[in-house]
């Protein structure tokens, strides 16, 4: 349970969720992610380090650049589950409001 909690805690940040969604489209170098996130390199590197430590992403150093990719694509299933929970809650809230 502790290991699972660490992974979920790592996912609990909008920037890290954004990075995972981008990596689902293909590998990216730190410079690309920095531009996409709109933060400095050190901030993006810290987020990537946390994702790597949690086992969600892997890195590949090529010359001066480091490229990241998803280690386990199943992490994206977690997003689908969250979306389903949010839709269910919204639907129930709407039904309760209409009563």
Number of C-alpha atoms within 10 A of each C-alpha: 5 7 9 10 10 14 17 13 12 18 21 11 11 9 17 19 17 15 23 23 15 16 19 17 10 11 18 20 17 19 15 12 23 18 12 13 15 12 13 12 15 11 14 21 16 12 18 23 15 18 22 18 14 17 13 20 22 17 18 12 10 9 6 5 12 13 16 22 22 25 16 12 14 10 17 14 10 13 14 11 11 11 12 12 12 12 12 12 12 12 12 12 11 11 10 9 8 7 5
